Amino acid sequence: MDDGGIARRVEALKQEHRDMDDALAALTAMPHRDDLQIARLKRRKLRLRDEIGLLEDQIIPDIIA
């Protein structure tokens, strides 16, 4: 994947990550919340964050000074 493709993928993942914030807020506000569903969403959100970090590392090279 080229840098443009990676950047588009990162933006899509960031949007999904923001959407999960909204979903988690809605689920935790419910009187009879589903703790299992909340835990699953939190784990998915962490995986997204990790994937975003890996992709961003591919775009921005390490500079050793």
KEVEXKOL-478824 format. One record per residue: chain; residue in one letter; y, x, z of N, C-alpha, C, O in turn; residue number from 1. Coordinates in pm, 1 decimal, m for minus. Example, Ala and Ser with C-alpha at 12.3 -4.5 7.8 and 13.67 -1.06 7.14 Angstrom:
BEGIN
NODE  ch  aa   n_north    n_east      n_up  ca_north   ca_east     ca_up   c_north    c_east      c_up   o_north    o_east      o_up    i
NODE   A   a    m569.0    1319.0     780.0    m450.0    1230.0     780.0    m330.0    1320.0     780.0    m331.9    1423.6     846.5    1
NODE   A   s    m225.0    1285.0     708.0    m106.0    1367.0     714.0       3.0    1290.0     787.0     113.8    1340.9     803.9    2
% end
This chain:
BEGIN
NODE  ch  aa   n_north    n_east      n_up  ca_north   ca_east     ca_up   c_north    c_east      c_up   o_north    o_east      o_up    i
NODE   A   m    m117.6      84.9       0.0       0.0       0.0       0.0     124.4      89.8       0.0     130.0     189.1      72.5    1
NODE   A   d     223.5      54.0     m81.8     346.3     132.9     m85.2     439.2      91.7      29.7     411.6      m4.4     101.5    2
NODE   A   d     548.9     165.2      45.7     641.2     138.2     156.7     698.8      m2.7     151.9     719.3     m65.1     256.0    3
NODE   A   g     725.0     m53.1      31.8     778.1    m188.9      18.0     677.5    m293.5      64.1     713.8    m390.7     130.2    4
NODE   A   g     552.2    m273.1      29.3     446.6    m365.3      71.6     425.0    m361.1     221.4     403.1    m463.6     285.8    5
NODE   A   i     431.7    m240.9     275.6     416.1    m226.2     420.4     531.9    m293.6     492.6     512.1    m361.3     593.5    6
NODE   A   a     653.5    m274.6     440.3     771.7    m335.0     503.2     762.9    m487.7     501.1     798.5    m553.6     598.7    7
NODE   A   r     715.4    m543.4     389.9     699.4    m689.7     382.4     594.6    m738.1     481.8     611.8    m841.7     546.2    8
NODE   A   r     486.4    m662.6     493.7     379.6    m698.4     589.8     433.3    m691.8     732.4     402.8    m778.8     814.0    9
NODE   A   v     513.3    m589.0     763.2     571.5    m575.4     897.0     661.8    m695.3     927.5     656.4    m750.5    1037.4   10
NODE   A   e     743.7    m735.4     831.6     832.6    m850.2     853.2     753.0    m978.6     876.5     790.0   m1060.3     960.8   11
NODE   A   a     644.2    m996.3     802.1     559.5   m1114.5     820.6     496.4   m1113.8     959.8     489.4   m1217.4    1025.9   12
NODE   A   l     451.1    m998.2    1003.2     389.9    m987.9    1136.1     493.2   m1010.0    1245.7     463.0   m1071.9    1347.8   13
NODE   A   k     614.3    m960.1    1225.8     720.5    m981.3    1324.9     754.5   m1130.3    1335.9     780.0   m1180.6    1445.4   14
NODE   A   q     754.9   m1200.4    1222.5     782.0   m1344.4    1225.0     670.4   m1417.1    1299.3     697.1   m1506.8    1379.2   15
NODE   A   e     547.4   m1379.3    1273.6     434.2   m1440.7    1344.0     443.2   m1412.8    1494.0     411.7   m1499.4    1575.6   16
NODE   A   h     486.0   m1292.3    1530.1     502.7   m1254.2    1670.5     608.8   m1342.6    1736.6     589.6   m1389.2    1848.9   17
NODE   A   r     721.6   m1365.9    1666.7     827.2   m1453.8    1720.2     778.1   m1597.9    1732.8     810.9   m1667.2    1829.1   18
NODE   A   d     699.1   m1642.3    1634.6     644.2   m1778.1    1639.9     552.0   m1795.5    1760.6     547.7   m1902.3    1821.6   19
NODE   A   m     479.4   m1690.8    1793.8     390.6   m1697.5    1909.7     470.3   m1709.2    2039.1     424.1   m1772.6    2133.9   20
NODE   A   d     589.2   m1649.0    2044.9     675.7   m1665.8    2161.1     706.2   m1813.6    2182.8     698.8   m1864.5    2294.6   21
NODE   A   d     740.5   m1881.5    2073.3     770.4   m2024.7    2081.4     647.5   m2105.3    2123.4     657.2   m2195.9    2206.1   22
NODE   A   a     532.9   m2072.0    2066.3     409.8   m2143.3    2099.6     372.2   m2122.1    2246.3     331.6   m2216.0    2314.8   23
NODE   A   l     386.1   m1998.9    2293.5     354.3   m1971.3    2434.0     449.9   m2043.9    2527.2     408.1   m2095.2    2631.0   24
NODE   A   a     576.6   m2048.6    2491.8     674.1   m2119.9    2575.0     639.8   m2268.3    2582.0     649.0   m2329.8    2688.2   25
NODE   A   a     600.6   m2325.0    2469.6     564.2   m2467.1    2467.2     437.6   m2492.6    2548.9     429.7   m2590.9    2622.5   26
NODE   A   l     339.4   m2404.6    2535.9     214.6   m2424.0    2611.0     234.9   m2408.0    2761.1     176.3   m2482.7    2839.4   27
NODE   A   t     316.1   m2312.8    2802.0     335.2   m2292.0    2945.6     421.7   m2400.9    3007.0     418.7   m2420.7    3128.5   28
NODE   A   a     498.6   m2471.6    2925.5     582.9   m2579.3    2977.6     505.5   m2709.7    2997.4     554.5   m2801.7    3062.8   29
NODE   A   m     386.7   m2717.5    2941.8     306.9   m2839.8    2952.3     253.7   m2855.4    3094.6     217.7   m2756.7    3158.7   30
NODE   A   p     248.9   m2979.5    3143.9     198.2   m3000.9    3280.2      50.3   m2965.1    3296.0      10.2   m2911.5    3399.3   31
NODE   A   h     m30.0   m2994.0    3195.1    m173.5   m2961.7    3198.4    m199.6   m2855.3    3093.4    m253.9   m2883.0    2986.4   32
NODE   A   r    m160.3   m2733.8    3125.8    m169.5   m2628.0    3026.3    m310.7   m2572.1    3017.8    m388.5   m2576.1    3113.2   33
NODE   A   d    m339.9   m2520.2    2900.4    m470.4   m2463.1    2871.0    m460.6   m2311.0    2888.5    m414.5   m2240.2    2799.0   34
NODE   A   d    m504.0   m2262.7    3003.4    m491.3   m2119.8    3033.5    m571.9   m2032.6    2937.8    m531.8   m1920.2    2907.7   35
NODE   A   l    m683.4   m2082.8    2890.7    m765.0   m2006.3    2795.9    m689.6   m1989.8    2663.5    m687.7   m1881.0    2606.0   36
NODE   A   q    m629.2   m2095.8    2616.6    m552.1   m2089.5    2492.2    m432.5   m1994.7    2507.8    m401.5   m1918.3    2416.5   37
NODE   A   i    m366.6   m1999.9    2622.1    m253.1   m1911.6    2649.0    m299.0   m1765.7    2648.2    m232.1   m1680.0    2590.5   38
NODE   A   a    m410.6   m1737.8    2711.0    m463.8   m1601.1    2714.1    m497.7   m1552.6    2573.5    m472.2   m1437.0    2539.8   39
NODE   A   r    m554.9   m1640.1    2491.9    m588.8   m1602.5    2354.4    m463.7   m1569.7    2274.1    m460.8   m1471.7    2199.6   40
NODE   A   l    m360.3   m1652.1    2289.4    m236.0   m1626.3    2217.8    m171.4   m1495.5    2262.8    m117.3   m1421.2    2180.8   41
NODE   A   k    m177.1   m1467.5    2392.0    m119.8   m1342.1    2442.6    m194.6   m1221.8    2387.4    m133.1   m1121.2    2352.2   42
NODE   A   r    m326.7   m1231.3    2379.5    m404.6   m1120.6    2322.6    m372.7   m1102.4    2174.5    m359.4    m989.9    2126.6   43
NODE   A   r    m360.7   m1212.8    2103.3    m325.8   m1206.2    1959.7    m187.3   m1144.8    1943.0    m164.6   m1065.6    1851.5   44
NODE   A   k     m96.1   m1181.0    2030.4      39.6   m1127.4    2024.1      38.8    m976.0    2046.9     111.8    m902.8    1980.0   45
NODE   A   l     m42.7    m929.3    2140.2     m54.0    m785.6    2164.7    m114.2    m712.4    2044.3     m71.1    m602.5    2009.6   46
NODE   A   r    m214.4    m774.6    1981.1    m273.5    m713.7    1862.0    m170.2    m704.5    1749.4    m165.9    m605.8    1676.0   47
NODE   A   l     m87.0    m808.4    1736.6      18.3    m805.7    1635.3     115.8    m691.7    1662.7     155.0    m619.4    1571.1   48
NODE   A   r     154.7    m676.1    1789.1     247.5    m569.7    1825.9     188.1    m432.9    1790.8     258.1    m345.7    1739.4   49
NODE   A   d      60.2    m415.0    1818.6      m5.8    m288.4    1786.5     m10.0    m264.6    1635.7      14.3    m153.1    1589.4   50
NODE   A   e     m40.9    m369.2    1559.5     m47.5    m356.1    1413.8      91.2    m325.3    1357.1     104.5    m243.8    1265.9   51
NODE   A   i     193.3    m390.0    1410.7     330.3    m362.9    1366.9     364.3    m216.3    1391.9     421.6    m150.1    1305.4   52
NODE   A   g     329.5    m166.1    1508.9     356.4     m26.7    1541.2     285.8      69.3    1448.0     344.8     168.3    1404.7   53
NODE   A   l     160.3      41.6    1416.3      85.4     128.1    1324.6     146.4     129.0    1184.8     157.6     234.0    1121.5   54
NODE   A   l     185.7      11.3    1137.4     244.9       3.4    1004.0     381.0      71.5     999.4     413.6     139.5     902.1   55
NODE   A   e     460.6      53.2    1104.8     591.1     118.3    1108.1     575.7     270.3    1112.9     658.6     342.2    1057.1   56
NODE   A   d     471.9     319.6    1177.9     446.0     463.4    1180.4     414.3     516.5    1041.4     443.6     632.1    1011.0   57
NODE   A   q     354.2     432.4     956.0     324.2     474.6     819.3     451.9     486.8     737.0     461.3     571.3     648.0   58
NODE   A   i     550.0     402.3     767.0     675.7     403.1     692.3     764.3     518.6     737.1     822.4     589.3     654.8   59
NODE   A   i     773.9     536.8     868.6     862.0     639.5     926.1     777.8     760.4     963.0     700.2     754.8    1058.4   60
NODE   A   p     792.0     868.9     889.3     709.9     986.9     918.5     756.0    1055.5    1047.8     872.7    1047.6    1086.2   61
NODE   A   d     661.9    1122.1    1112.9     695.4    1200.1    1231.8     771.8    1325.4    1188.8     733.0    1394.7    1094.7   62
NODE   A   i     879.7    1352.1    1259.1     958.1    1471.1    1229.3     944.7    1565.3    1348.6     985.3    1532.9    1460.2   63
NODE   A   i     888.0    1680.1    1323.1     871.2    1778.2    1429.0     991.3    1871.3    1423.5    1012.6    1942.1    1325.1   64
NODE   A   a    1069.1    1870.1    1530.8    1190.6    1952.4    1532.3    1164.9    2084.9    1598.1    1255.7    2167.3    1608.4   65
% end
